[in-house]
Amino acid sequence: MSDLLAGFAVSLVLIPQAMAYAELAGLPASYGLLAAALPPLLAAPFASSPYLQTGPTAMTALLTFGALTAVSVPQTDEYIKLAALLAVIVGVGRVLLGVLRLGQLSYLMSHPVLTGFTSGAAVLIVSSQIPTGFGAHTPTGGVLYRAGWTLGHPSEWNGGAIAFMVLTMVLIIGGRRVHRLFPGVLLAVAGGVVAVHLTGFSGDVIGTINTGFPRLRLNLPWGDTTSLLVAGAVIALVGFAEPTALARTFAAIEHEPWDPNREFIGQGMANLASGFSGSLPVGGSFARSSLNHLAGARTRWSGAFTGMAVLAFLPVARNLEALPRAVLAGIVITAGVNLIKPKALYAIAAGSRPQGIVAVVTFLATLATAPRVERGILIGIGLSLIVHLWRELNIDCDLRIEGDTQVARVSGVLWFGSSNRLEDLLTNAVADHPEIRHMVIDLSGVGRLDYSAALVFEQFLEDSEAAGVEVRFDAISPSALRVLGSRLGGRAGIPEPADTTGGS
């Protein structure tokens, strides 16, 4: 019973959100309802987390919009079919990741990249809804341009639309202060429909809703598959990253196991269901999953009950045709504002300047590449790898003299990429102090040491012995000892590796 009630509670939020996110993705609002019906049902049997709720999300919708506007015009039949094809690509990708047990890939996106991208995408999400929320009809242009144009032309504003947007945001935000389960979204939608009938509102409304029960659609533009592969791969991973963090958090709180491979399969099946029913890519929702947990869900079947509730609603969905689009804009803006994280960006920059640069550049790249926001995150990932490589190549060697002994404390990762730098540091240390007769190489600051570094130490030992300098190693970690012992066993105080063959 608790799963049934939780699933129903989530559906009351999912229905209007799904319509809003469909419009954000460039599709008619009714396609969001299709993406909210079958996907939760198909995800449930495979889900690992009992709380993760599936359906349209703001981030996935924005990524979908960015990917498709490069090849088609929003709201057209071609665009709608491409959205369904993109959902199938995302679904196949996630299923493959799960079947091949590559769920750990969900952890590879660094926190600075994810924070920068999420904040940048959230700014775009909010900006995209400003014209609709203010009831303005703007000239064509980018997301930020249209938002700026709207704010700069108050004569184009529609007072009724602004009222609907503001009241929606007040109901959602204020309702949360009253109680975390306060049905602010539901009240905003119901109140919006009633208000239109009572006041004769002349602004933009959703209009005709053509739904009915989902039907299998196989006539997708399969020839465009290759042009959407990169965007599909990005959505498959990025759309999974944030809800993954939530699922891990719930698993830790409830002391329950969680399997990212199973979750990838479940999310993949959800996208296949969405694609073959003619709708858009879907993902795990952070907000609805939290609501599901708060509403008392106990098993993964709460998601299935959510899908059933949406299916039951489809025959009467036309009652929402009079809903002002400004209400949907208010729903999206409220969700988007929560994703903007300036404090998190500042904390990253304060903790690590290189990682702060990664986060800020990802944020700016996401804004600069709009609507192709997948390029922004690819830039962030590339920069993150460069920073990681730079840190791996960077070796410190702190030198001090104690009588006729020189102590060299080496810090960093000693691998084939940094071994030449290591050789130069040690050789110069001896050359700069010809009076030194002993050297102690302190490896307490070494995180990892590979075979190439061991070869460097071996050559350095031979050169030092020829120059009359005695070398000794100190503070060697067990992992480094295994590598050095295989090359330098019995020399410089390094013991021979243990004989594990069992021979005499």
Summary of the structure (lengths in Angstrom):
residues: 504
radius of gyration: 28.9
end to end distance: 68.5
largest distance: 97.9
contacts: 1852
relative contact order: 0.16
helix: 65%
strand: 8%
